Amino acid sequence: MLTHNSDFDTPSDFDHLFGRSAPLVLEVGFGDGRYLEHLAAAHPEWNLLGAEVSLGSVWRAYRRMKRCGADHVRLYKGSGRFVVRDAMPEQKLHRVYVNFPDPWPRKKHLKNRLLQVPFFQILSSRLEPGGDLLLTTDHPEYFAFSVEQGKASGCFDVEEGTPPPATLRTKYAMKWLEQDKPIYHARFTVNNVVDAPEPRNMLIPMQHAILDGSLSDVGSFEKQVRPFKGGHAIVLEAYRDLSSDGLLFKAVSEESDLRQELMIQAWPHENGGVLVSLQPFGNPMTTKGVREAVMAVSDWLVGQGLTLRKAWV
């Protein structure tokens, strides 16, 4: 039920991911999963994919899906924008739901809003003919902005209307209704496909390295930031293993809308030397940013006095 970055290709075979062929519906920002639970009960014929950036929300929704036995739901901790642009094949999506998204009200944060012309144009090629996106929000300015952006994209007919009743039973809807806030709703139906970029093939061979020298001589660690075209790899902290000279490094890779938390090991190798490699913690997708993080650890250890014997992918 939980979907990891390593479960995705670019693009992905969602029929294989769900174990069946069925209309694919995406909810971006599913919160505690109440609306996904409703969709699962109302539409057993759909494959339901939820994307959410909050780890706490993912776990709450996961427990909710387990309780209701919704085995046709998959939950992903990460960006819905990444799913649509890089994991979604053309004309694969039946529908997208966006319920009470973060409106990013401050002017300097407007770029973070999901529903903008570039997203609508990419979405136009990912939706099946006649597919749609349903937006429900309490934020009048963001609603007007989204409607304007959808029309400006040249890809969607926009129809304003009444929110589906089930959206009014979600956590945020009930909160806003108690405060007598109006709720806004619109359906964006694709009517034209803009030539959008193909999903980027982000998967690459993983980096490994063998170093010569002793890890016991390695001194204190300071955060390492490694920029590269398209993102950053950041090695945050280092930990020493209590039973050996091994080191573990906590790192993140940030690439466009894909952020991955990583664990990289530097461990005594059975054939001598030190092996630097990625650990499967968090099931990361093997992208350029992940490889750069492994290389950053290797380079830092070389700076501490070890020598590079071999690096390979």
GIGI-V528705 format. One record per run of one state. SS is the DSSP state (hx for helix, st for strand, lp for the rest). FROM is the first residue (numbers start at 1). TO is the last residue. If there is no record, write none. Layout:
SS,FROM,TO  SS,FROM,TO
This chain:
lp,1,1  st,2,3  lp,4,4  hx,5,7  lp,8,13  hx,14,18  lp,19,22  st,23,28  lp,29,33  hx,34,42  lp,43,45  st,46,52  lp,53,54  hx,55,68  lp,69,72  st,73,77  lp,78,79  hx,80,87  lp,88,92  st,93,99  lp,100,106  hx,107,112  lp,113,116  hx,117,126  st,127,137  lp,138,139  hx,140,152  lp,153,155  st,156,161  lp,162,164  hx,165,169  lp,170,170  hx,171,178  lp,179,183  st,184,190  lp,191,207  st,208,212  lp,213,214  hx,215,217  lp,218,223  st,224,228  lp,229,230  st,231,240  lp,241,246  st,247,255  lp,256,257  st,258,268  lp,269,273  st,274,278  lp,279,287  hx,288,303  lp,304,306  st,307,312  lp,313,313
